[in-house]
Amino acid sequence: MKRNAPEYDAWNAQMLEQEPWQEPDRFSGQLPEQKSAGAARLLPLVLCVLLLVVLLAEGAFFWLRGRQLEWRNAVYVPDAQQSMQQADESFAFGPYQRAVKVGRQGEALGRITGIAQGEKIVRASVSLGVLNEAAWDCDGAFYLQCGGVYYPSLGSYQLEQEHPEWAMRALEGYELCGPGMEEGWVYFLVPESVSEGALWLHWLEKNEDYNTESVQAACVAVQFDQEVTGDD
């Protein structure tokens, strides 16, 4: 058998000892300091993106929470013959032209036991003059409009367990049709963000079956930026 020349065997052995060919590393020329500097520049960007995501999620949560409060407390308000009235001035209201006055400056009373986070109690002062004749065929209601949402007034029953002193001065909707002079507060449960609104007085005419035939409404702008912590 023919054998390879000694020089040829030595060359083969040298080739086997060499490492296999690899793709050149294009970034092998970067120094370690340059690599760490690039990573350091990316870190603030990543943190900003994470912070933005957290803020968006938090904003969406509070927006949905506010909408849930609105949807839960909102009520249907029937169409009515509407009139706009000035606060702190007496005006004639309803078919019997009852004298009514609503104070412009309401009060924010904060939270009470049993209401959800993000809600508060507010109240507006209302004075009702004497009715010259009995009104048996009517019903009354108070609403507070904030944006496009109407909130019904709270009755004394809803207030007396936590604050009986509030309940004693709370005006109910039916008292709009009462014969005597009345003066007190109308209370509402609203989102904490509410600082003003439109107080609506509704006079609902009833037929013999006590179904609503017509509605008259008066609107007065009120503010609730004055916080009260006392029991008045």
C-alpha positions as CSV (number, residue, x, y, z in Angstrom):
1,M,0.0,0.0,0.0
2,K,1.2,3.4,-0.9
3,R,1.9,5.6,2.2
4,N,1.6,9.4,2.4
5,A,4.7,11.4,2.5
6,P,5.8,12.5,5.9
7,E,5.2,16.2,5.1
8,Y,1.6,15.5,4.0
9,D,0.8,13.6,7.3
10,A,2.1,16.4,9.4
11,W,0.0,19.0,7.5
12,N,-3.2,16.9,8.1
13,A,-2.5,16.6,11.8
14,Q,-2.0,20.4,12.1
15,M,-5.4,21.1,10.4
16,L,-7.2,18.7,12.7
17,E,-5.9,20.5,15.8
18,Q,-7.3,23.8,14.6
19,E,-10.7,25.0,15.8
20,P,-13.6,24.8,13.4
21,W,-14.5,28.0,11.4
22,Q,-16.9,30.4,13.1
23,E,-18.9,33.5,12.0
24,P,-17.0,36.5,13.0
25,D,-18.5,38.5,15.9
26,R,-19.2,42.0,14.5
27,F,-19.5,43.4,18.0
28,S,-16.3,41.9,19.3
29,G,-14.7,45.2,18.9
30,Q,-16.9,46.8,21.5
31,L,-15.4,47.4,24.8
32,P,-17.2,46.2,28.0
33,E,-17.7,49.8,29.1
34,Q,-19.6,50.6,25.8
35,K,-21.9,47.6,26.3
36,S,-22.8,48.6,29.8
37,A,-23.4,52.2,28.7
38,G,-25.9,51.0,26.1
39,A,-27.8,49.0,28.6
40,A,-27.8,51.9,31.0
41,R,-29.4,54.1,28.4
42,L,-32.2,51.6,27.8
43,L,-33.1,51.3,31.5
44,P,-34.8,54.7,31.8
45,L,-36.8,54.1,28.7
46,V,-38.0,50.7,30.0
47,L,-38.9,52.4,33.4
48,C,-40.9,55.1,31.6
49,V,-42.9,52.6,29.6
50,L,-43.7,50.6,32.7
51,L,-44.7,53.8,34.6
52,L,-46.9,54.9,31.7
53,V,-48.7,51.5,31.6
54,V,-49.3,51.7,35.4
55,L,-50.7,55.2,35.1
56,L,-53.0,54.2,32.2
57,A,-54.3,51.2,34.1
58,E,-54.9,53.3,37.3
59,G,-56.7,56.0,35.3
60,A,-58.9,53.4,33.6
61,F,-59.7,51.9,37.0
62,F,-60.8,55.2,38.5
63,W,-62.7,56.2,35.4
64,L,-64.6,52.9,35.4
65,R,-65.2,53.3,39.2
66,G,-66.7,56.7,38.7
67,R,-68.9,55.4,35.9
68,Q,-70.1,52.6,38.1
69,L,-71.1,55.1,40.8
70,E,-73.0,57.2,38.3
71,W,-74.8,54.2,36.8
72,R,-75.8,52.9,40.2
73,N,-77.1,56.2,41.6
74,A,-78.5,57.7,38.4
75,V,-82.3,57.8,37.9
76,Y,-84.7,58.4,35.1
77,V,-86.1,61.9,35.1
78,P,-89.3,62.5,33.1
79,D,-89.7,65.2,30.5
80,A,-91.0,68.4,32.0
81,Q,-91.9,72.0,31.4
82,Q,-88.7,73.6,32.5
83,S,-87.7,76.9,33.9
84,M,-84.3,78.3,35.0
85,Q,-84.3,80.2,38.2
86,Q,-81.8,82.3,40.2
87,A,-80.3,81.1,43.5
88,D,-80.9,83.1,46.6
89,E,-84.0,84.6,45.1
90,S,-87.6,83.7,45.6
91,F,-89.6,82.4,42.6
92,A,-93.1,81.0,42.0
93,F,-93.2,77.3,41.3
94,G,-95.8,74.8,40.2
95,P,-99.5,75.3,39.2
96,Y,-100.2,77.0,42.6
97,Q,-97.3,79.4,42.3
98,R,-95.7,78.4,45.5
99,A,-92.9,80.6,46.7
100,V,-89.5,78.8,46.6
101,K,-86.0,79.9,47.4
102,V,-82.8,77.8,46.9
103,G,-79.4,78.8,48.3
104,R,-76.6,79.0,45.9
105,Q,-74.0,77.8,48.4
106,G,-74.5,74.2,49.4
107,E,-72.3,72.1,51.6
108,A,-70.2,69.0,51.3
109,L,-70.6,66.7,54.3
110,G,-68.2,64.0,53.4
111,R,-68.8,60.2,53.8
112,I,-71.0,58.3,56.2
113,T,-71.0,54.7,57.2
114,G,-72.4,52.4,54.5
115,I,-71.6,54.3,51.4
116,A,-69.1,53.3,48.8
117,Q,-65.5,54.6,48.5
118,G,-65.5,57.6,46.1
119,E,-68.9,58.9,47.3
120,K,-70.0,61.7,49.6
121,I,-73.0,63.5,50.9
122,V,-73.9,67.0,49.8
123,R,-76.8,69.3,50.7
124,A,-78.6,72.4,49.4
125,S,-80.8,74.7,51.4
126,V,-84.4,75.1,50.2
127,S,-87.3,77.3,51.6
128,L,-90.9,76.6,50.7
129,G,-93.7,79.2,51.2
130,V,-97.2,78.4,52.3
131,L,-99.6,76.9,49.7
132,N,-102.9,78.9,49.5
133,E,-104.9,75.7,48.7
134,A,-104.4,72.0,49.2
135,A,-102.7,70.1,46.4
136,W,-104.0,66.5,46.6
137,D,-103.3,65.5,43.0
138,C,-99.6,66.0,42.9
139,D,-96.2,64.5,43.9
140,G,-92.9,66.2,44.2
141,A,-89.2,65.2,43.8
142,F,-85.7,66.7,44.1
143,Y,-82.9,65.8,41.8
144,L,-79.3,67.0,41.5
145,Q,-77.9,67.0,37.9
146,C,-74.2,66.7,37.6
147,G,-73.1,66.5,33.9
148,G,-75.6,64.2,32.3
149,V,-76.5,62.3,35.4
150,Y,-79.4,62.9,37.8
151,Y,-79.2,61.9,41.4
152,P,-82.3,61.5,43.6
153,S,-82.5,63.2,47.0
154,L,-82.0,61.2,50.2
155,G,-84.9,60.8,52.6
156,S,-84.7,61.2,56.3
157,Y,-84.9,57.4,56.8
158,Q,-81.6,57.0,54.9
159,L,-79.9,59.6,57.1
160,E,-81.4,59.1,60.6
161,Q,-79.3,56.0,61.6
162,E,-76.0,57.8,61.0
163,H,-76.9,61.4,61.5
164,P,-80.4,62.0,63.1
165,E,-79.7,65.7,63.3
166,W,-79.5,65.8,59.5
167,A,-82.7,63.8,59.2
168,M,-84.6,66.3,61.3
169,R,-83.9,69.0,58.8
170,A,-84.1,66.9,55.6
171,L,-86.8,68.0,53.1
172,E,-88.6,65.2,51.2
173,G,-89.9,65.5,47.7
174,Y,-93.5,65.1,48.7
175,E,-93.2,68.3,50.8
176,L,-93.2,70.3,47.6
177,C,-96.9,69.7,47.6
178,G,-97.4,70.2,51.3
179,P,-99.5,73.1,52.6
180,G,-97.2,74.6,55.3
181,M,-94.1,76.7,55.2
182,E,-91.0,74.5,55.2
183,E,-87.3,75.3,55.4
184,G,-84.5,72.8,55.5
185,W,-81.9,70.9,53.5
186,V,-82.1,68.5,50.5
187,Y,-79.4,65.8,50.6
188,F,-77.8,63.9,47.8
189,L,-75.3,61.0,47.5
190,V,-72.8,61.9,44.7
191,P,-69.3,61.1,43.6
192,E,-66.5,62.8,45.6
193,S,-65.5,64.8,42.5
194,V,-68.8,66.8,42.5
195,S,-68.3,70.4,43.5
196,E,-71.4,71.9,41.7
197,G,-74.6,70.9,40.1
198,A,-78.1,71.9,39.1
199,L,-80.9,71.4,41.7
200,W,-84.1,70.4,40.0
201,L,-87.5,70.7,41.7
202,H,-90.2,68.5,40.0
203,W,-94.0,69.0,40.4
204,L,-95.8,65.9,39.0
205,E,-99.6,66.3,38.3
206,K,-101.5,63.1,38.9
207,N,-104.8,61.8,37.6
208,E,-107.5,59.9,39.5
209,D,-105.4,56.7,39.1
210,Y,-102.4,58.5,40.5
211,N,-100.6,58.3,37.2
212,T,-98.4,61.2,36.1
213,E,-100.2,63.5,33.6
214,S,-97.7,66.4,33.4
215,V,-94.5,67.6,35.1
216,Q,-93.3,71.0,35.9
217,A,-89.6,71.6,36.8
218,A,-87.4,74.4,38.0
219,C,-83.6,74.4,37.9
220,V,-81.2,76.3,40.2
221,A,-77.4,76.2,40.0
222,V,-75.8,75.3,43.4
223,Q,-72.2,74.8,44.6
224,F,-70.8,72.3,47.1
225,D,-67.2,73.5,47.5
226,Q,-67.8,74.4,51.1
227,E,-67.0,71.5,53.4
228,V,-68.7,71.1,56.8
229,T,-67.7,68.8,59.5
230,G,-70.2,69.8,62.2
231,D,-73.6,68.3,63.0
232,D,-75.7,71.3,61.9
